[in-house]
Amino acid sequence: MSRKGLLIDYDQCSGCFSCVVACKQEHKYPEGKWGIKVEEKVFVDPRRPNNSLRIDYVPFPTEFCDLCTARAKRGERPACVKHCQAWCMYSGTLSELTTLMEKMPRAVLYSR
Protein backbone atom coordinates (compact mmCIF):
# COMPACT_ATOMS: atom_id res chain seq x y z
CA MET A 1 0.00 0.00 0.00
CA SER A 2 1.35 3.44 -0.96
CA ARG A 3 2.05 5.99 1.69
CA LYS A 4 -0.44 8.90 1.79
CA GLY A 5 0.14 12.59 2.20
CA LEU A 6 -1.22 16.12 2.12
CA LEU A 7 0.06 18.78 -0.31
CA ILE A 8 -0.51 22.47 0.39
CA ASP A 9 0.12 25.16 -2.23
CA TYR A 10 1.04 28.24 -0.19
CA ASP A 11 0.74 30.58 -3.18
CA GLN A 12 -2.99 29.88 -3.38
CA CYS A 13 -4.11 29.95 0.27
CA SER A 14 -6.46 32.89 0.89
CA GLY A 15 -6.60 32.53 4.68
CA CYS A 16 -10.26 31.54 4.90
CA PHE A 17 -9.56 29.08 7.76
CA SER A 18 -12.07 26.56 6.34
CA CYS A 19 -9.49 23.82 6.79
CA VAL A 20 -9.14 24.65 10.49
CA VAL A 21 -12.90 24.65 11.10
CA ALA A 22 -13.49 21.46 9.09
CA CYS A 23 -10.74 19.61 10.96
CA LYS A 24 -11.93 20.74 14.40
CA GLN A 25 -15.50 19.68 13.58
CA GLU A 26 -14.45 16.36 12.05
CA HIS A 27 -12.38 15.35 15.06
CA LYS A 28 -14.36 17.22 17.71
CA TYR A 29 -11.18 18.83 19.00
CA PRO A 30 -11.61 21.02 22.10
CA GLU A 31 -10.59 24.66 22.24
CA GLY A 32 -6.83 25.02 21.91
CA LYS A 33 -6.29 21.79 19.94
CA TRP A 34 -5.97 21.66 16.15
CA GLY A 35 -5.13 19.12 13.49
CA ILE A 36 -4.23 21.98 11.16
CA LYS A 37 -3.55 25.64 11.86
CA VAL A 38 -3.20 28.69 9.63
CA GLU A 39 -0.60 31.33 10.45
CA GLU A 40 -0.77 34.84 9.01
CA LYS A 41 2.63 36.23 8.02
CA VAL A 42 2.95 39.96 7.22
CA PHE A 43 6.23 41.19 5.80
CA VAL A 44 7.85 43.70 3.46
CA ASP A 45 8.36 42.12 0.04
CA PRO A 46 11.44 43.58 -1.68
CA ARG A 47 10.24 42.15 -5.00
CA ARG A 48 7.16 44.40 -4.99
CA PRO A 49 7.08 48.08 -5.98
CA ASN A 50 8.14 50.36 -3.12
CA ASN A 51 8.84 47.32 -0.94
CA SER A 52 5.12 47.05 -0.19
CA LEU A 53 3.66 44.73 2.40
CA ARG A 54 2.72 41.18 1.62
CA ILE A 55 0.45 38.91 3.62
CA ASP A 56 0.87 35.16 3.35
CA TYR A 57 -1.37 32.55 4.93
CA VAL A 58 0.48 29.40 5.88
CA PRO A 59 -1.60 26.31 6.75
CA PHE A 60 0.37 23.61 8.52
CA PRO A 61 -0.65 20.25 9.95
CA THR A 62 0.05 19.76 13.65
CA GLU A 63 1.09 16.66 15.53
CA PHE A 64 -2.62 15.78 15.85
CA CYS A 65 -3.18 15.50 12.07
CA ASP A 66 -3.89 11.88 11.16
CA LEU A 67 -4.78 12.67 7.52
CA CYS A 68 -8.38 11.81 8.48
CA THR A 69 -7.71 8.10 8.61
CA ALA A 70 -11.39 7.27 9.32
CA ARG A 71 -12.52 9.29 6.28
CA ALA A 72 -9.84 7.66 4.10
CA LYS A 73 -11.11 4.20 5.04
CA ARG A 74 -14.51 5.25 3.65
CA GLY A 75 -12.87 6.48 0.44
CA GLU A 76 -13.28 10.16 1.36
CA ARG A 77 -10.78 13.01 1.23
CA PRO A 78 -9.49 14.58 4.46
CA ALA A 79 -11.89 17.20 5.86
CA CYS A 80 -9.40 20.04 5.28
CA VAL A 81 -9.03 19.14 1.60
CA LYS A 82 -12.76 18.72 1.06
CA HIS A 83 -13.60 22.12 2.55
CA CYS A 84 -10.67 24.18 1.24
CA GLN A 85 -12.18 27.28 -0.38
CA ALA A 86 -9.02 28.16 -2.34
CA TRP A 87 -8.50 24.64 -3.74
CA CYS A 88 -4.92 24.74 -2.49
CA MET A 89 -4.91 21.43 -0.61
CA TYR A 90 -4.56 17.99 -2.17
CA SER A 91 -4.41 14.46 -0.79
CA GLY A 92 -3.17 11.26 -2.36
CA THR A 93 -0.14 9.02 -2.53
CA LEU A 94 3.25 10.61 -2.05
CA SER A 95 4.22 9.78 -5.63
CA GLU A 96 1.07 11.49 -6.99
CA LEU A 97 1.62 14.53 -4.80
CA THR A 98 5.32 14.95 -5.61
CA THR A 99 4.45 14.97 -9.32
CA LEU A 100 1.81 17.65 -8.70
CA MET A 101 4.23 19.60 -6.51
CA GLU A 102 6.66 19.98 -9.43
CA LYS A 103 4.37 22.73 -10.80
CA MET A 104 4.12 24.66 -7.53
CA PRO A 105 6.81 27.20 -6.64
CA ARG A 106 5.86 27.35 -2.92
CA ALA A 107 4.32 24.20 -1.54
CA VAL A 108 4.76 21.80 1.34
CA LEU A 109 4.18 18.06 1.48
CA TYR A 110 3.09 16.44 4.75
CA SER A 111 2.96 12.71 5.45
CA ARG A 112 2.60 10.39 8.42
Backbone bond lengths (Angstrom), bond angles and torsions (degrees), N, CA, C in turn:
res aa  C-N    CA-C-N  psi(-1)  N-CA   C-N-CA  omega(-1)  CA-C   N-CA-C  phi
1 M - - - 1.453 - - 1.527 109.39 -
2 S 1.325 116.91 134.14 1.461 121.89 -178.54 1.521 111.48 -75.68
3 R 1.297 113.77 143.30 1.462 120.35 178.12 1.528 109.92 -69.55
4 K 1.329 116.79 140.12 1.469 122.98 -177.45 1.519 111.27 -100.23
5 G 1.336 114.35 160.11 1.451 119.15 179.43 1.511 112.55 -155.73
6 L 1.328 114.16 -179.27 1.460 123.68 179.72 1.519 107.18 -131.04
7 L 1.328 117.05 127.37 1.461 122.92 179.60 1.519 108.44 -112.31
8 I 1.335 116.30 130.74 1.466 121.16 -179.62 1.521 108.67 -124.00
9 D 1.327 115.82 123.15 1.463 123.02 177.99 1.522 108.11 -92.08
10 Y 1.341 116.69 102.49 1.457 121.14 -175.60 1.525 113.19 -66.57
11 D 1.314 118.26 -24.93 1.466 120.28 178.97 1.524 112.34 -68.05
12 Q 1.312 117.90 -20.04 1.462 121.01 -175.14 1.520 115.04 -103.78
13 C 1.326 117.99 -14.49 1.470 120.41 -177.25 1.527 110.47 -65.14
14 S 1.336 115.71 128.75 1.470 121.76 -178.82 1.531 112.89 -100.65
15 G 1.324 117.38 -1.25 1.457 120.59 178.09 1.513 114.14 76.46
16 C 1.317 117.67 31.71 1.468 120.35 -178.14 1.534 112.77 -78.61
17 F 1.331 116.99 -17.68 1.465 123.34 178.58 1.532 113.47 67.52
18 S 1.326 118.00 13.89 1.470 120.69 177.09 1.521 111.67 -60.87
19 C 1.325 116.37 -36.16 1.458 120.09 179.70 1.528 110.94 -63.48
20 V 1.319 116.37 -40.09 1.462 121.57 -179.43 1.532 110.25 -64.29
21 V 1.322 115.75 -48.11 1.470 121.39 -178.99 1.526 110.61 -63.91
22 A 1.333 116.86 -46.12 1.466 120.67 -178.52 1.529 111.03 -61.21
23 C 1.321 116.71 -42.16 1.464 120.82 -180.00 1.531 111.26 -65.26
24 K 1.342 116.04 -46.96 1.469 119.67 -179.55 1.527 110.78 -60.78
25 Q 1.331 117.14 -40.07 1.462 119.86 179.69 1.524 111.47 -70.76
26 E 1.314 116.52 -41.17 1.472 120.92 -179.58 1.527 111.70 -59.86
27 H 1.331 115.83 -43.53 1.462 120.75 -174.72 1.526 113.76 -99.43
28 K 1.331 115.43 -3.34 1.466 120.78 -179.10 1.533 111.07 55.50
29 Y 1.335 115.52 43.54 1.458 120.38 178.39 1.523 109.83 -70.15
30 P 1.329 117.16 141.27 1.471 120.92 177.20 1.537 110.24 -75.80
31 E 1.297 115.36 170.27 1.467 120.89 176.61 1.527 109.24 -54.83
32 G 1.323 116.16 135.68 1.454 120.90 178.45 1.518 114.98 89.24
33 K 1.322 118.32 -0.18 1.467 121.80 178.69 1.523 108.39 -124.61
34 W 1.336 116.21 132.80 1.464 121.42 -177.90 1.514 109.91 -136.83
35 G 1.310 115.94 150.27 1.463 121.65 170.00 1.518 109.32 -92.49
36 I 1.342 115.67 -26.88 1.455 122.27 175.02 1.516 107.71 -144.62
37 K 1.319 116.05 143.26 1.463 121.61 178.42 1.525 108.16 -127.28
38 V 1.318 116.31 158.14 1.463 121.38 175.14 1.520 107.65 -122.97
39 E 1.314 115.87 123.07 1.459 122.50 177.11 1.525 108.85 -100.71
40 E 1.315 116.66 140.81 1.463 121.75 174.62 1.521 107.94 -100.61
41 K 1.314 116.72 125.14 1.462 122.30 -179.49 1.526 108.27 -117.15
42 V 1.329 117.21 120.04 1.462 123.27 178.24 1.523 107.69 -112.16
43 F 1.330 115.83 127.76 1.457 118.85 -178.91 1.529 110.81 -154.78
44 V 1.318 115.28 163.34 1.463 121.49 175.31 1.524 106.94 -81.39
45 D 1.325 115.67 128.60 1.462 121.17 -178.85 1.523 109.01 -104.29
46 P 1.332 117.93 107.18 1.465 120.64 -177.40 1.528 113.21 -66.12
47 R 1.323 117.44 -13.48 1.466 120.13 179.01 1.526 112.24 -83.76
48 R 1.317 117.41 -9.95 1.466 121.38 -179.79 1.524 110.52 -96.29
49 P 1.341 116.27 155.84 1.475 119.25 178.27 1.529 111.39 -55.94
50 N 1.303 115.92 137.19 1.467 122.91 178.34 1.531 113.10 57.52
51 N 1.308 116.75 26.38 1.470 121.16 -179.71 1.531 111.56 49.70
52 S 1.310 116.60 46.33 1.463 120.78 -176.38 1.533 111.72 -67.95
53 L 1.318 113.91 164.30 1.461 120.29 -179.32 1.517 111.40 -72.44
54 R 1.308 113.47 150.56 1.461 120.70 175.77 1.528 106.90 -131.84
55 I 1.306 116.12 142.19 1.466 121.12 176.18 1.519 107.55 -119.06
56 D 1.306 115.72 123.24 1.466 121.62 175.11 1.519 108.48 -113.20
57 Y 1.311 115.21 144.67 1.461 121.80 173.17 1.519 106.77 -111.61
58 V 1.325 115.18 126.63 1.454 120.71 -172.40 1.532 110.15 -121.79
59 P 1.341 117.46 97.05 1.465 119.68 175.05 1.536 109.72 -76.35
60 F 1.314 116.21 137.94 1.463 118.40 175.99 1.526 109.95 -144.67
61 P 1.326 115.76 134.94 1.460 120.39 176.41 1.530 109.86 -68.57
62 T 1.318 116.06 144.78 1.459 121.40 177.82 1.530 109.23 -99.90
63 E 1.315 115.06 -178.12 1.464 119.47 179.02 1.527 112.72 -64.63
64 F 1.328 118.08 -13.89 1.462 121.49 179.91 1.530 113.05 -89.76
65 C 1.330 117.94 -7.19 1.468 121.00 179.24 1.527 109.43 -69.24
66 D 1.328 115.98 123.59 1.464 120.98 177.14 1.529 110.71 -114.82
67 L 1.346 115.61 17.39 1.469 122.54 -177.71 1.530 111.39 57.29
68 C 1.324 115.55 28.37 1.473 122.40 179.45 1.532 111.65 50.98
69 T 1.307 114.35 57.51 1.461 121.46 -178.12 1.526 112.64 -51.57
70 A 1.329 118.13 -43.08 1.475 121.16 -179.32 1.533 110.45 -63.58
71 R 1.317 117.51 -41.65 1.468 121.16 177.79 1.534 110.56 -65.23
72 A 1.326 116.50 -41.28 1.469 121.00 -179.46 1.526 111.24 -61.44
73 K 1.325 116.42 -38.30 1.475 120.08 178.49 1.520 111.83 -63.05
74 R 1.341 116.60 -25.81 1.470 121.28 177.82 1.538 111.43 -91.80
75 G 1.331 116.36 4.28 1.456 120.74 179.58 1.520 113.87 81.34
76 E 1.332 116.93 17.93 1.460 121.79 -178.47 1.527 110.84 -102.55
77 R 1.331 115.51 157.24 1.458 121.20 175.77 1.527 109.54 -76.85
78 P 1.344 117.15 158.11 1.466 119.45 173.97 1.528 110.51 -56.69
79 A 1.319 117.00 149.75 1.467 121.99 -176.90 1.523 111.61 -57.76
80 C 1.329 117.57 -39.34 1.470 119.96 -178.68 1.520 111.14 -64.32
81 V 1.313 117.54 -39.19 1.465 122.07 179.90 1.529 109.97 -69.41
82 K 1.316 116.32 -44.81 1.465 120.66 -179.08 1.525 112.10 -59.30
83 H 1.320 117.33 -39.04 1.463 120.96 -172.92 1.521 114.69 -99.46
84 C 1.320 118.13 2.67 1.467 121.47 -179.45 1.526 110.26 -62.93
85 Q 1.325 116.43 118.92 1.465 122.19 -177.50 1.528 112.69 -76.64
86 A 1.325 117.32 -23.31 1.465 121.17 -177.91 1.532 111.97 -96.22
87 W 1.304 117.71 -1.39 1.469 122.56 -178.01 1.527 110.35 53.96
88 C 1.322 115.95 44.26 1.467 119.66 -178.59 1.522 112.37 -109.80
89 M 1.331 117.30 6.36 1.464 121.00 -179.55 1.524 109.34 -120.86
90 Y 1.335 114.59 138.09 1.459 121.18 -177.44 1.521 108.74 -135.36
91 S 1.319 116.60 148.65 1.459 120.72 174.89 1.520 108.18 -128.26
92 G 1.307 115.66 155.55 1.456 120.86 179.77 1.513 109.98 161.95
93 T 1.333 115.85 -163.66 1.456 119.62 177.11 1.528 108.34 -77.02
94 L 1.308 115.97 156.31 1.461 119.96 -179.19 1.527 111.34 -60.16
95 S 1.317 117.35 -36.57 1.469 119.26 179.76 1.530 110.76 -66.97
96 E 1.327 118.20 -40.02 1.476 121.25 176.60 1.530 110.46 -63.20
97 L 1.317 115.67 -44.45 1.460 120.46 -175.53 1.528 112.79 -70.78
98 T 1.331 117.45 -36.25 1.466 118.77 178.16 1.522 110.73 -67.08
99 T 1.319 117.68 -34.15 1.468 120.79 175.87 1.523 109.87 -64.71
100 L 1.312 117.21 -44.88 1.464 122.16 178.92 1.532 110.67 -64.93
101 M 1.306 116.26 -36.76 1.464 122.02 -177.72 1.532 112.18 -64.67
102 E 1.315 117.11 -25.66 1.467 121.82 -179.75 1.531 111.53 -54.63
103 K 1.326 117.51 -28.76 1.468 122.63 -176.27 1.527 112.89 -93.78
104 M 1.313 117.15 3.16 1.469 121.22 -176.00 1.521 110.49 -113.01
105 P 1.327 118.04 119.29 1.459 119.49 -178.00 1.536 114.11 -70.32
106 R 1.346 117.71 -29.19 1.470 121.06 -179.20 1.522 108.78 -135.44
107 A 1.298 115.66 94.69 1.466 120.31 -178.45 1.518 109.31 -143.30
108 V 1.322 114.50 160.85 1.461 120.35 177.06 1.519 108.76 -131.82
109 L 1.317 115.69 144.17 1.460 122.18 179.80 1.525 107.99 -115.90
110 Y 1.327 115.56 126.41 1.470 121.91 -179.41 1.517 108.21 -116.04
111 S 1.331 116.10 138.42 1.470 120.14 174.52 1.512 109.20 -144.57
112 R 1.329 114.72 162.96 1.470 120.86 178.11 1.494 108.71 -121.72
